[in-house]
């Protein structure tokens, strides 16, 4: 008998949690203990009194495994709500990267030209290097980094994905 493998899909989850020591470790530990992969993870305080944080997690899983992930997250005591932004439909995802590029002469000119095309801002410059700030979807940042490899890429730092649902309702 042939067992059909379920197709893995990329999902973005928004998890509202109490802002307390160890919660990020507990959420990440839940993924690690079960062999689930986290592709991107960001966390920040979202309440006026600093009592609630939002963790944005990007993972790829089959529908069955995704149900398990959401169910297990919801069972953690400090978790208020888990929202699958991908299942909700339209949402906005962005990432920020700082990209350090070395270059003199023609390489320097090409780096600036490409930065202009990708709407990257120069946030630091020396006579032999630039640090660019680029924001957008992950694919845009991947492509910008790939192009910068050809003109003198030195280093990349990325924030991870942040996401929010579209429309009037909060996720």
MOBEL-V369014 format. One record per backbone hydrogen bond with DSSP energy under -0.5 kcal/mol. NH is the residue of the N-H (numbers start at 1). CO is the residue of the C=O. Records with the same first field share a line. If there is no record, write none. Layout:
NH: CO / CO
//
This chain:
3: 1
4: 2
9: 61
11: 59
13: 11 / 57
14: 83
15: 13 / 55
16: 14 / 81
17: 15 / 53
18: 78
19: 51
20: 18
23: 20
26: 22
27: 23
28: 24
29: 25
30: 26
31: 27
32: 28
33: 29
34: 30
35: 32
36: 31
39: 37 / 58
40: 58
42: 56
44: 54
46: 52
47: 52
50: 47
53: 17
54: 44
55: 15 / 53
56: 42 / 54
57: 13 / 55
58: 40
59: 11 / 57
61: 9
66: 62
67: 63
68: 64
69: 65
70: 66
71: 67
72: 68
73: 69
74: 70
75: 71
76: 72 / 73
79: 76
80: 16 / 78
81: 16
83: 14
85: 12 / 83
86: 12
88: 84
89: 85 / 86
90: 88
92: 164
94: 162
95: 136
97: 134
98: 157
99: 97 / 132
100: 98 / 155
101: 130
102: 152
103: 128
107: 104
109: 105
110: 106
111: 107
112: 108
113: 109
114: 110
115: 111
116: 112
117: 113
118: 114
119: 116
120: 115
121: 133
123: 121 / 131
124: 131
126: 129
130: 101
131: 124
132: 99
133: 121
134: 97 / 132
136: 95
141: 137
142: 138
143: 139
144: 140
145: 141
146: 142
147: 143
148: 144
149: 145
150: 146 / 147
151: 148
152: 148
153: 148
154: 100
155: 100
157: 98
159: 96
162: 94
164: 92
166: 90
//
